[in-house]
Amino acid sequence: MMVLALGFVLYRMVGKKMIKNHWMKKLKYLSLFFLLFAIYWFPDVILAYPEVYLKSLVGYERQVVATWIFLGNMSISLFLGILICYKLGYYKNTISIFKIKNLLFLLITTIILFVIYFFSYTYYNSHFITPGIAKTQAAFSIQIVFPFVQFITIAICAPIFEEAAFRTTIYRFFKNDKIAYIVSCVGFAWMHTGPNPILIVYLPMSIVLTSIYHRRRVLGESILVHGVFNALLPIVIPLLQVITGLYYL
C-alpha cells in the first residue's frame, strides 16, 4: 500500500507535469509545422487567386509590379522563417557540412538523386499524362512574374521551408526516429503530389532527402542538396536525356 501511495504521490508531483510537458512539446512542433508553411505560402497569397487580386494582369508593366510585390513578400517570409529556425536551433552544426568527407557524401548523394529522379520521371512521362491543372498553373505563373523570381522560389525558398518542416520539425515531433523517417518521406512526397501517379517520382526523391537528414540530423545538408537539385534540374534532365538517349521507358 505504501508503494502504491508513494507511486501516486510521485505521479501527482512529477508524472502529471511530465505528461503535460510532453503534449505541450507535441503541440509546439505541430503548430510550428503549420506556421512554417503559412509563412512559406505567404508570398503567394496576392498572386495565387488572379480572379480576385490580379484578374486583369496583362502586359509588361503589371508583370513588373507583380514581381516586386512577390519579391517583397518573399523577403519577409524568408527572414521570418530563417529567424524562427535559427532561434529553435535548427541550423546547429551547419558549418560541419563543409568538411571534405561531408561534401563528398553530399556530392555523391546529389548525383544519385538526379539519376533516380531522371529514371522515375522518364517512366512517369511515358505512362501517365500530366494533369491539366498543373500545366495551367505553370503557364500562368510564367505570365505573372519573371522567371528569375520562380528560380529564387524553387532554389532557395522551397528547400529552406520544406526541409525545416518535413525534416527537423517532424523528427522533433516524433520521439521514434523510424516513425519520423517514414512520416517525413511520405508526407513530403504526398504534399507535392496528393493522390496522383507522379508520387512515384517524388517518393524516391523524398527518401533520399530524408536519408540525408537522418544520417547526421544536420538540416543544412538536406537544404543544400534540395537547393542544388532544384536549381540544376532544368539543365541536368535534358542533359541526361541527350547522354542516355532515354526519352521514354
C-alpha positions in Angstrom: 0.0 0.0 0.0 2.8 2.4 0.9 4.4 1.7 -2.5 1.1 2.4 -4.3 0.7 5.6 -2.3 4.2 6.7 -3.0 3.7 6.0 -6.7 0.6 8.1 -6.7 2.3 11.0 -5.0 5.2 10.8 -7.5 2.7 10.8 -10.3 1.0 13.8 -8.9 4.3 15.6 -8.4 6.3 14.6 -11.4 4.3 12.4 -13.8 1.5 14.8 -14.4 4.0 17.6 -15.1 6.0 15.3 -17.5 2.8 14.3 -19.4 1.8 17.9 -19.7 5.2 18.9 -20.9 5.2 16.0 -23.4 1.9 17.1 -25.0 2.9 20.8 -24.9 6.1 19.9 -26.8 4.0 17.9 -29.3 1.7 20.9 -29.8 4.6 23.2 -30.2 6.1 21.3 -33.1 2.8 20.6 -34.7 2.0 24.3 -34.6 5.5 25.1 -35.9 5.0 22.8 -38.8 1.9 24.7 -40.0 3.4 28.0 -39.1 6.4 27.4 -41.4 4.0 26.6 -44.3 1.8 29.6 -43.6 4.9 31.8 -43.8 6.2 29.9 -46.9 2.9 30.4 -48.8 2.5 34.0 -47.7 4.1 35.4 -50.9 1.6 33.5 -53.0 -1.5 35.0 -51.3 -1.7 38.1 -53.5 -0.8 36.2 -56.7 -2.5 32.8 -56.1 -6.0 33.9 -57.0 -5.9 36.1 -60.1 -9.6 36.2 -60.4 -9.7 38.1 -57.1 -6.4 40.1 -57.0 -4.9 40.4 -60.4 -7.7 39.5 -62.7 -6.7 41.9 -65.5 -3.0 41.3 -65.2 -1.7 41.7 -68.8 1.4 43.2 -70.2 5.0 44.0 -69.1 4.3 46.9 -66.6 1.9 44.8 -64.5 4.3 41.9 -64.5 6.9 44.2 -63.1 4.5 45.3 -60.3 3.6 41.7 -59.5 7.2 40.7 -59.4 8.1 43.4 -56.9 5.1 42.6 -54.8 6.1 38.9 -54.8 9.8 39.7 -54.0 8.8 41.9 -51.1 6.6 39.3 -49.6 9.2 36.6 -50.2 11.9 38.6 -48.4 9.6 38.9 -45.4 8.8 35.2 -45.4 12.5 34.2 -45.7 13.5 36.5 -42.9 10.8 35.2 -40.5 11.3 31.5 -41.5 15.1 31.6 -41.1 14.8 33.6 -37.8 12.4 31.1 -36.3 14.5 28.1 -37.3 17.7 29.8 -36.0 16.1 30.6 -32.6 15.0 27.0 -32.3 18.4 25.6 -33.1 17.5 24.1 -36.5 20.8 25.2 -38.0 23.1 23.7 -35.4 26.3 22.1 -36.8 25.7 23.7 -40.2 29.4 24.6 -40.5 30.3 20.9 -40.3 28.8 20.5 -43.8 32.0 21.9 -45.3 34.2 19.1 -44.1 35.7 17.2 -47.1 34.0 13.9 -46.1 30.6 15.5 -45.8 30.9 17.4 -49.0 31.9 14.2 -50.9 28.9 12.4 -49.4 26.5 15.2 -50.4 28.0 15.4 -53.9 27.6 11.6 -54.4 24.1 11.7 -52.9 23.1 14.6 -55.2 24.3 12.7 -58.3 22.3 9.6 -57.1 19.2 11.9 -56.6 19.5 13.2 -60.1 19.8 9.7 -61.6 16.8 8.3 -59.5 14.7 11.3 -60.5 15.6 11.1 -64.1 14.5 7.4 -64.4 11.4 7.8 -62.4 10.4 11.0 -64.2 11.0 9.4 -67.6 8.9 6.4 -66.6 6.1 8.7 -65.4 6.1 10.8 -68.6 6.0 7.6 -70.6 3.0 6.1 -68.8 0.9 9.0 -67.5 -0.5 12.3 -68.6 0.4 15.4 -66.6 -2.8 16.8 -65.0 -4.3 19.8 -66.9 -4.4 21.9 -63.8 -0.6 21.5 -63.4 0.0 22.8 -66.9 -2.4 25.7 -66.4 -0.7 26.7 -63.2 2.8 26.5 -64.7 1.7 28.6 -67.7 0.0 31.2 -65.5 2.9 31.6 -63.1 5.2 32.4 -66.1 2.9 35.2 -67.1 2.5 36.6 -63.6 6.2 37.1 -62.6 9.6 36.9 -64.3 11.4 33.6 -64.4 14.2 34.7 -62.0 11.6 35.0 -59.2 10.4 31.5 -59.8 14.1 30.4 -59.7 14.5 32.0 -56.3 11.4 30.4 -55.0 12.3 26.9 -56.2 16.1 27.0 -55.4 16.0 28.9 -52.1 12.6 29.3 -50.5 11.3 25.8 -51.2 14.4 24.0 -49.8 14.6 26.2 -46.7 11.0 25.9 -45.7 10.2 22.4 -46.9 13.3 20.8 -45.3 12.7 22.6 -42.0 9.1 21.5 -41.9 9.4 17.9 -43.1 12.8 17.0 -41.7 13.7 18.7 -38.3 10.2 19.6 -37.2 8.8 16.1 -37.8 11.9 14.5 -36.3 11.3 16.6 -33.1 7.6 15.8 -33.1 8.1 12.0 -33.1 10.3 10.5 -30.4 10.8 7.4 -32.5 13.2 8.1 -35.4 11.9 5.3 -37.6 8.3 6.7 -37.4 9.7 10.2 -38.1 11.6 8.9 -41.1 8.6 7.3 -42.6 6.2 10.2 -42.0 8.9 12.6 -43.4 9.3 10.6 -46.6 5.6 10.0 -47.2 4.5 13.4 -46.1 6.9 15.4 -48.2 6.0 13.4 -51.3 2.3 13.5 -50.7 2.3 17.2 -50.1 3.7 17.7 -53.7 1.5 15.2 -55.4 -1.6 14.2 -53.5 -3.3 11.1 -54.8 -1.6 11.2 -58.2 0.7 8.7 -60.0 3.5 11.3 -60.0 4.0 10.1 -56.4 6.3 7.5 -58.0 8.7 10.4 -58.9 8.5 12.4 -55.6 8.6 9.5 -53.1 12.1 8.2 -54.1 13.3 11.9 -54.1 11.8 12.3 -50.6 13.5 9.1 -49.4 16.9 10.4 -50.5 16.5 13.8 -48.9 15.1 12.3 -45.7 18.1 9.9 -45.6 20.5 12.8 -45.8 19.0 14.4 -42.8 18.6 11.1 -40.9 22.3 10.4 -41.2 23.6 13.3 -39.0 20.5 15.4 -38.2 22.0 18.4 -39.8 19.3 20.4 -41.6 21.7 22.4 -43.7 22.8 19.2 -45.6 19.3 18.4 -46.9 18.6 22.1 -47.6 21.9 22.3 -49.7 21.1 19.1 -51.7 17.5 20.1 -52.2 18.5 23.6 -53.4 21.2 22.4 -55.8 18.8 19.7 -57.1 16.0 22.2 -57.8 18.4 24.8 -59.3 20.1 22.4 -61.7 17.1 20.2 -62.6 16.1 22.1 -65.8 19.7 21.6 -67.0 20.5 18.1 -65.8 17.4 16.3 -67.1 17.7 17.4 -70.7 21.5 16.6 -70.5 20.8 13.1 -69.2 18.3 12.6 -72.0 20.9 13.5 -74.6 23.6 11.4 -73.0 21.4 8.3 -72.4 19.0 8.8 -75.4 16.2 7.9 -73.0 13.1 9.9 -73.6 10.6 7.1 -72.9 10.7 3.9 -70.8 
